[in-house]
Structure formats: structure tokens, C-alpha cells
């Protein structure tokens, strides 16, 4: 078990559950299977006054736990960012490293896998948007990481792209890993 002090609360990370001590809402989540994390600006009107370091977890029942570390006016931003990274690493190791390794191995063996709104086969990624689908193959793919999203561009068609938003798409780290593996695999051939 690992305990983190976040503000006036304690975040407990145990083998089968994660929970807040002294928090009323969203206090416990058992067996998380989905994660998304990233940074978001804290804004008042048009002005950015700080940074919110967010980690969101969800399980198979769609129960959710939100972890938020905030820095206002840059005060303690470096320390909060380090704390956020440490919490994310511990959560990753406790709940996701084995799960994501298994999914990656299935994909490498040729299975088609679905992650959030994305479908992966050995040749590329397809994102469903309503009734439309965008498919980009690994050999035409170019990844452009941004502050709050990953842009997946086609080198062949500039109007063909997919945005992977870090705080909108569940399990984006797994999606990112498979994208990089697929690109490396297709560069070899």
C-alpha cells in the first residue's frame, strides 16, 4: 500500500482499490481498468491563473475517481508536477502495467483491439466519429505531440488526421504505445 498526502487528504493506493481518506464524493474505486491524465489550465474569464494536474480513473462499472493537484500563479508548480508524476507512476505500476502489456501482446500477435474510440489492427488505427471513420496506416503516420493532445497526421493526405486528447480519451497511454510500436515495426519493413 502507498499513501500520498494531497492537500488535507490522503490518497491510498492498495492492490485492489484506490481511495481518499476524508473525502466525501468519489472516495473509492475498486479495480480500475481505464486511466487518463494530463494538465489543464485553471482559468478565470480569459486569464490563466494556474495549472491543474489531473488523473482520472474508471473501472468496468464506469465508477470514477478523480485526482487533482492544483498550482495557482505558478506557486509550487514544480513540486506539484513532481508529486503528480510520482502518483501517476505508482498508479500505473499498481493497475495498468500488466493489463497494458497483455493488450499490447494481443495486438502484436495480430488481434484487432479496441481502446476507447479507436480500433487497432496490424496496419493502422481507425477512429469512429458517428457514422464516419478515419483510418491512418502506420506507414503513412506522423505523430506530433502537443501540450494537451497527440496529433496523428497522415504524411500522404494533410486533411487526414486524428486528435488524441489526453484528458478526453481513456487509456491514451496504451494508444500512444501501440502507435509508436506500429510506426517502428513498419519502418523496419
C-alpha positions in Angstrom: 0.0 0.0 0.0 1.2 3.5 -0.8 -0.2 6.7 0.8 0.1 10.2 -0.7 -0.7 13.4 1.1 -2.7 15.7 -1.3 -3.8 18.9 0.4 -5.7 17.9 3.5 -6.5 14.4 2.3 -4.6 11.2 2.0 -4.7 9.2 -1.2 -4.4 5.4 -0.5 -3.3 3.1 -3.4 -3.8 -0.5 -2.5 -3.6 -3.6 -4.7 -7.4 -3.8 -5.5 -8.6 -0.3 -4.7 -7.7 3.4 -4.5 -9.4 5.8 -2.2 -9.4 9.1 -0.5 -9.3 9.4 3.3 -11.6 12.2 4.5 -13.2 12.9 1.2 -17.0 12.8 0.7 -17.6 12.3 -3.1 -15.9 9.8 -5.4 -14.0 8.5 -2.5 -13.2 4.9 -3.6 -12.6 3.0 -6.8 -12.0 -0.8 -7.0 -10.1 -2.4 -9.8 -9.5 0.5 -12.2 -9.2 -0.5 -15.8 -9.1 2.9 -17.5 -6.9 5.9 -17.0 -6.4 9.3 -18.5 -4.2 12.1 -17.2 -2.8 15.4 -18.2 -2.6 19.1 -17.5 -5.3 21.6 -17.8 -5.2 25.4 -17.3 -7.1 27.0 -14.5 -8.9 30.0 -16.0 -11.0 32.9 -14.8 -12.6 34.5 -17.8 -9.7 34.8 -20.4 -6.9 34.7 -17.9 -4.9 31.6 -16.9 -4.2 31.7 -13.2 -2.8 28.2 -12.6 -2.4 24.6 -13.6 -4.5 21.6 -12.7 -2.6 18.3 -12.8 -5.4 15.7 -13.3 -5.6 11.9 -13.1 -8.9 10.2 -13.7 -9.6 6.5 -13.2 -12.6 4.4 -14.1 -13.5 0.7 -13.7 -15.6 -1.7 -15.7 -18.8 -0.4 -14.0 -18.0 3.2 -15.1 -17.4 4.2 -11.5 -14.9 7.0 -11.4 -12.2 8.6 -9.2 -10.7 12.0 -9.9 -7.3 13.1 -8.5 -6.5 16.8 -8.9 -3.4 18.7 -7.8 -3.6 22.5 -8.4 -1.0 25.2 -8.6 -2.1 28.8 -8.6 0.0 31.6 -10.1 2.9 29.1 -10.5 3.4 28.8 -6.8 4.8 25.3 -6.0 4.2 24.2 -9.7 7.4 22.2 -9.9 6.8 20.4 -6.7 3.1 19.7 -7.6 4.2 18.4 -11.0 6.8 16.0 -9.4 4.1 14.8 -6.9 1.6 14.3 -9.8 4.2 12.3 -11.8 5.0 10.1 -8.8 1.3 9.4 -8.1 0.7 8.6 -11.8 3.7 6.2 -11.8 2.6 4.3 -8.7 -1.0 4.0 -10.2 0.4 2.8 -13.5 2.6 0.2 -11.8 -0.2 -1.0 -9.5 -3.1 -1.3 -12.0 -2.1 -0.8 -15.6 1.4 -2.1 -16.5 0.3 -5.8 -16.7 -3.0 -5.1 -18.3 -1.5 -2.9 -21.0 1.3 -5.4 -21.6 -1.2 -8.1 -22.2 -3.2 -5.9 -24.6 -0.1 -4.9 -26.5 0.9 -8.6 -26.8 -2.5 -9.5 -28.2 -2.1 -6.7 -30.8 1.4 -7.8 -31.7 0.1 -11.4 -32.3 -2.3 -10.0 -34.9 -5.5 -9.5 -32.9 -7.6 -6.4 -33.6 -8.1 -4.5 -30.3 -10.5 -1.6 -29.4 -9.3 1.1 -27.0 -11.8 3.9 -26.2 -13.0 5.1 -29.7 -10.0 3.6 -31.5 -9.5 0.3 -33.3 -6.1 -1.1 -34.0 -5.1 -3.8 -36.4 -1.6 -4.7 -37.6 -1.8 -2.0 -40.3 -3.0 1.1 -38.5 -5.6 2.9 -36.5 -9.3 3.7 -37.2 -11.3 6.2 -35.2 -15.1 6.2 -35.5 -16.8 9.6 -35.5 -20.5 9.0 -35.7 -21.1 7.1 -39.0 -17.7 8.3 -40.4 -14.4 6.6 -39.9 -10.9 7.8 -40.3 -8.2 5.2 -40.9 -4.5 6.0 -40.9 -1.9 3.3 -41.6 1.3 3.1 -39.7 3.5 3.6 -42.7 1.8 6.9 -43.5 1.6 8.1 -39.9 3.4 11.0 -38.3 2.9 11.7 -34.6 3.0 15.3 -33.3 2.8 15.5 -29.5 1.3 18.7 -28.1 0.6 20.1 -24.7 -2.8 18.6 -24.3 -3.1 16.2 -27.2 -1.4 14.0 -29.6 -1.9 14.8 -33.3 -1.8 11.7 -35.6 -1.2 13.0 -39.1 -1.1 11.4 -42.5 2.0 12.1 -44.4 0.1 11.4 -47.7 -3.1 13.5 -47.1 -2.8 16.7 -45.0 -6.6 16.7 -44.4 -6.5 13.3 -42.8 -5.7 13.5 -39.1 -6.8 12.2 -35.6 -6.5 14.1 -32.3 -5.9 12.1 -29.2 -6.8 14.4 -26.2 -5.1 13.3 -23.0 -8.0 14.3 -20.7 -10.8 13.1 -23.1 -9.6 9.7 -24.3 -9.5 6.8 -21.8 -6.2 4.7 -21.8 -4.4 7.1 -24.1 -1.0 5.9 -22.9 -1.8 2.5 -24.3 -3.0 4.0 -27.6 0.3 6.1 -27.7 2.4 3.0 -27.1 0.7 1.0 -29.8 1.1 3.9 -32.3 4.8 4.1 -31.6 5.2 0.3 -31.8 3.3 0.2 -35.1 5.4 3.0 -36.6 8.7 1.4 -35.6 7.5 -2.0 -37.0 6.6 -0.5 -40.3 9.9 1.5 -40.6 11.8 -1.9 -40.4 10.0 -3.4 -43.4 
